[in-house]
Structures are given as structure tokens and as C-alpha cells.
Amino acid sequence: MNPLDQAADQFSSFPPLQFIPYPPPLNPNPNPNPNPNPSPNNASNTAIQNPNLASTNLLSFTVPKKRRRGRPQRKATSFLLPPIPNITLNGNNGPIPSSISSSTSSVSAPFGPNEQNTNFLTQRVSDTTDEIIVINKESTAEALIALSAGFPADSLTEEEIDARVVPVIGGIEQVNYILIRNHIIAKWRENVSNWVTKEMFVDTIPKHFHVLLDSTYNYLVSHGYINFGVAPAIKEKVPAEPTKPSVIVIGAGLAGLAAARQLMRFGFKVTVLEGRKRAGGRVYTKKMEGGNRVCAAADLGGSVLTGTLGNPLGIVARQLGSSLHKVRDKCPLYSLDGKPVDPDMDMKVETAFNRLLDKASRLRQLMGEVSVDVSLGAALETFRQVYGDAVNDEEMNLFNWHLANLEYANAGLLSKLSLAFWDQDDPYDMGGDHCFLPVGNGRLVQALAENVTILYEKTIHTIRYGSDGVQVIAGSQVFEGDMALCTVPLGVLKCGSIKFIPELPQRKLDGIKRLGFGLLNKVAMLFPHVFWGTDLDTFGHLSDDPSRRGEFFLFYSYATVAGGPLLIALVAGEAAHKFESMPPTDAVTRVLQILKGIYEPQGINVPEPIQTVCTRWGGDPFSLGSYSNVAVGASGDDYDILAESVGDGRLFFAGEATTRRYPASMHGAFLSGLREAANMAHYVNARTLRKKVDRSPSKNAHSCASLLADLFREPDLEFGSFSVIFDRKNADPKSTAILKVTFSEPRKKSHDGSKPDQQHSKKLLFQQLQSHFNHQQQLHVYTLLSRQQVLELREVRGGDEMRLNYLCERWGVKLVGRKGLGPTADSVIASIKAERGNRKPASTALALKSGTSKLKTGILKRKMVRKAKIVRSSNGSTAPANSNVVNGKVPGETRTAEETRTTDQMLLDTLGSGQNQGDMLKK
């Protein structure tokens, strides 16, 4: 493949295109209640109270399923949208909490029933001071627009929860946040060439909700849900000089370019390293031309924009002034002899094929975890034989065509696709049509690459990362930066051509190995004229060889969008791998035989092509395949694992294989770049705060302790007397979390059942602690654990005492005071603080409580006794002061009463000496 010409006027050289655009509607279903016969019961309230809403109370619009990537669905698939969360609509379409709607006083609106409500209303609940904002009458339409952008209509995304957009999950403030969020997104979608400012909403949002407005707006901007792209109003926001650290982006595909532009706008100094001589990666538009000024733009890589209602690349196209061309539903199929397939037989086999897919879906539900190790191909073939579908040769050829289409959608062999998770991304499919971009997707690449520093022909072979930054080595050149973003395809990661120092975590290596990376190839042919007609965009051809069922099985006509008579034949499945070694002349000859077999019986002459191009994506060293899929043994979790950063926020990953919602798509790659730009900015903010703490530790010692107390007012996890905080942005299970154990002094102390010496010891202990409890009725001790250890500790049964025993004796953990945590904890605290932002602490619905009460001081005393004994029992030495976990299992010991008294006295002496909790426990 020739490198893509980087000339600015490359795409302006194509002749004007004559076609009818098919822009997607903003509101595909304006009817808020498609059910003409509602239940006599209050269906709205029932649906609100039950998260699994009944279908009679759902909004719907069509969504093309992944299985239909090649051939459009004959029957529209319904995408169900629940109503706005925890609210129903009053007569003015204003939201009222459904649980209290009957007791809510009416609202006097300053406009008539037929007038447009452009100002806010505030709905005050009669029995509380909480308010729900009513911004306008279009809350349902705005919810649909937000849904197309990837936001659920009735809840927060995991990303929003991690970003702590609201302090309390599930409250009325969350409802208001969702309404404001949807309104801002819809406002920007009205004109994506504008920069939406916060000031645009101050008149429509009550003043006392402006803090929530700030939170919502800042989240949407920083995470790239609004104000992204290539419009002049957005490009002018890039600062003239960078003010933040340097970032190296590896790969100039859509993920790398999206991240680079976003990071530049944030103020980072960005350098993109690209192995090829062109930008775009697996998105490659080649200009094909011949005599008589015939030319066309051929998309040899990613070509179809799938689901354009919320597709961010559709937004970039709008910013460029390009209309999208809908891929029309008409897709006739032709038999081996070139005759059209009988429509009735076509419908029969397609129905049977869809029925088998549905049976396979039900089978995996029955099989449970066992289905992870079963392939989709094996299940479909078994069902086909059992139910006797596709009994004759022609039906079997038709059935194999649908299998080839499915292999095209997944870029993988059905025998290697996971039965359990092959379609795990279907629920997130964006609504709208599948479309072509006139003159090719290279126009998007060219616009995104504008003014971005890209160094071409830099083949990366080593990436070093550590606490001081990153080094990216290409040949003899070393590029240094504060952070790096790796966007290389999964195929490159699988082959191991890039050496990571230190090696990537085993968790990530396993995910890379489990996920599949398939292959799709194309033959692009520029003809002197269009002989196949312009009334369709696709047509298919059957094969009688199952191993070749994907060979030229589908043709795309680009005559209406490429600027010339261009036809592209697809090669999928097993045939795509064999195609890699097929001579190009043989491939073109085979395609022409198929075309002549279809059109010459109709009296249509098939001319020789002016120019042809055969792709070899499997042999391309910078891709080694086409796009990812969920192979047998893998799951959607592996996409999340590939997305995890490593090196404490130094090395990040983006690309279509890092997004579980939108894998194997151009918009998925683009969105992953925006996602990682936000993550990188977060880590820089955390490090900046951490440096401020480290520069003056003595001055900030008290503030860190105060900050720790503030953070624990809203723990990320809570069970019994144990509470935990951690950085939600870091999904690594080995990342550090801070565990706090709270011991409460009982109001009435009972020593029943205790031995006399134990009673005496407890009495002395309580006397020593009396002054402490006079000021603070709780004692807090801490330790550092990994998030994985925290989850394991939470599952320990038997209450707090068993957990404490598990923590201290099985793991050998020391519980210390705040000062005993050391500087490592200061870094973790700073990171968590930066992640949470400057929000007021509040209780959270995410806390998981076991129902056990706080530990009594008697338990504290006993555990400290054990721990002191264990720590001193190893050659009389103590653990290092900065060590919070003692490696290895410490065996339990049987202690005499005299030994216990001796240890008690040591603890009492320590407490009586005025030392802090951390120093005492370290001893």
C-alpha cells in the first residue's frame, strides 16, 4: 500500500459528488409513550420503582446489531430506553419524583399549555427541601440524545461514578445532574461547530444549582463528550504554548490523533510517533486514478461509520461540512451461476439463521460459565444439524454466506469466537444508520492530524517507563517524556515486537493473549464506468466451498460517494488468511469472473478495471490484522484490562481493542483516545498535588492527617468496622488502598467470662485510654493493602474479629497510626484527593456494610497483644518502620497468662509514655 499523500488539497481534487445525503434524525422517536393501551395501574411509577422496566413503558428506536455489519437488517431491532430516572412527567413534561408525585403540590407555570417553556422551573417537593430542575419540555428528547452519546437514561455510568460527579449516588441531586448533563449534551449537538460555554446555562439553571452545573460541565468537557473535534471554535482553544508536561503518543491512528488533539487543548506538549509514512493507521483512504481523468477515493481499511446518531466521527464530519451517505438496505444475493437468489428462500434461510443465533444465546445462559470455553461456530453447527436447517445445497450455500457475514462483522473465524461473549458489545451499539463518508475517511484523518507534531517512519521497539517518566526508543533515537500513550493495534502487542521495560503486568499480558485479533481484506477496483447500477450500495455472492465462503462474498459500491466508479470486494474468515498469499492478479481475475457471471447474463458488459489494489492487513507489520474480537476464553473484561495504565500513571493504552463498549470500530478507537487524554490529565493533577505535599512534609503533616479524615468520611468501601479509600481511576487490582479500622469504646464495660488477670489488664488499658476517649470516642488505626487484598478481606466470614484475625495473623499486617503510614500513604492520599476533586464529603450509597458494629476496645486490646507478640517473636527484632505488610504467614502461638500479662504491660507502658498510636503499634 502506498503511503497516504499528506498534501492539504488531496481531497479537494475529486470531482463534485452527486448523491442524496441521509442525515440521521435528531429525535428518532418523538413519541414518549409508544404503548397505546397502558395498564390501568400506574405504569410509570411501577417502572420507576422496578429497575427492570416493563416493555410497555419503554421508548424505542432502531439499532443495527453487530451481526448485521455487512448486510442491513430486514427487521428493525428495537433499542429500549427507560424513562428519566426516578421521575415521571407532569402535564408540562416537568419531572416529578414518582414516589412522591401524589403528594406534590402543583406548579404554576408562567406559560400556557401550547407555549414553549424555555426557562427553568423548580419543582419543590412538599415534604423536603430538595428540588428537581425542570429545564424545558424536551427532557425525553434530550435523554435520547444523551443515550446515543453513551449515557444511560436512568443512571450514571461507571466513569461518572468514579469521577464523583455527585457526592451521593441515587439521590435527587443525581436526578438533577442527569437532567443538566443531558441538556448540555443536547445543546452542543444542536451546533457542534460552536464551543459551548458554562455561561450559556446560567440563565436556565437556578443559581443554587450552579455548583452542580460546574461539576457537570467540567466533567463533560474534560472527558471529551462536548467541545471536541476540528471546528475552528474548538481549534482556537489550543494554547499557543504548552504549560503542562510532555506526552509521547505512539501511533497516529484515530486513537492517537484524538488523544493528541485533546491533550494539546489541555496544554500538554505532544509528540506523535508513527511507523508508517502516513497518518490514519488502519484507516487508509487511497486515491485511485486512471486515464480520462477518472479517479476515486478508496477506503482500504475502516470504511463504514456504524450507528451515526451518537457517532463522534459523524460529529467531526459535520464540523467539516460533510453529509453522510446512508448505506441502503437493498442487498441482493447471487448464486454460483450468477442468478439472483430466490427472495423467499433468502428470507427462509435468514430467518433460520437468526433463530439459531437466538438459540445459541439461550444455550449460553443455560451453560453458564462453561460457555466461556465453547465457540460460537460449534454451537451454530450443532443447532443446524439438530434442527435440520439448510437441508439442500442452495440453502447450505446461503447459510454459509450468513456465516461469512458474521465472520466479517467480527473479523474472526466462528470456530474461534466465544459463544459466551462474542456479542458482548451489542447493548452499547449506537443508534442510527450505517453510513459512508463522501471522498473517504481519510478526510477525517487529515483534519485530525492538522497542526499535530507527527514524526513518521519511527518504528518503536522499546518502551521504558518508571516513576521519573518514559523513554520511547525507535532505532537509535530515544524520545523522552513525562508520560506515553501506546495506541498500537492488538496484533502488534500480541507479536511482542515492542519490548516493555519493566515487563507489562501479567494481568495485561494474559488479556492480550486471550483477546482475538482477526483479519479482513479487500480488493478495490476502479472501472471506466459504473456497470452495476447506482440503486444499491451492496450485493453478495454465494460459494459452494465452506472454506471459501468469505472469499469476495460481499461487494460495496462506492460510486455515489468515492467520486468515481469504484467497487470493493471483501474477503473475510478463513479466506482472508488464504488471500494474504494469493497473487494479486489471481485475486482480480477471480473477482472479475464473479462479476461477469452476474452481469453478462443480463446483457451487461464487464470492462477491465483501470486500477486495482489488494490489501494485506495481516502482513502489515504495523497492524498484523484488522480488528479485535472476543475469542474463546476471553470476555469483555479483557478490553478493560488492556485499557489499564501501568507504571503509576506513566504508560497508558488506547485503541479499538481497549474499549469494551465499542471494539472493532473507528469510533471506538476515537473515543478511547479522548478517554485516555482525560486519564492522563487526571494523573498529572494528582502528581502536581503530590509534589506540593512532598515539598513541605512537616508543614503539611497536619493537613494530610486532616485530609485523610475528610476522605474517610466518604469511603469507597465499608464493611463492619473496616473502611477503605482508593483511587477509582486506577483499576489495577494491585494498586494501593488505605484501610482504616475503627475501635469504639463501649459505654458499659462488662468483664463477664474474663479471667482475673485479663480483667485487670483491660481495666488498666481503659484507664490509660480514658483521656483519649474523653476527646474522641473512637480509635482509628490504618494500614496499606492492595485493592485485591481489600476485596478478599471483605469476604472473610465471622464478623470483624475474624477479619482482624485474618488481617493480623494470616497476613502479618501491622495496624499503625496516621504517622506510621509513611510517605507512601501521602502519595496515595494526594492521588485520591485529586481524583475526587474539591467536593464536600458525603455518605455514599456505594459503601458495602456488613451490619456488624464497631469493634470494642477489648477486641482492640487482644489483637494488639497478638500483634505485639508476633512482631517481637522473630529473633527479637521488629519490622521496619516503613513496612506495613510482613511477608509470609505467621503461625499462631499458644500463650500463657504470664506471657499475656507481660505483653499487656508493654502496651500499657507504651500508651502511658505518651507515644502516638503509630509508634506504639510499630513497637
Summary of the structure (lengths in Angstrom):
residues: 923
radius of gyration: 31.6
end to end distance: 69.0
largest distance: 109.3
contacts: 3070
relative contact order: 0.09
helix: 40%
strand: 16%
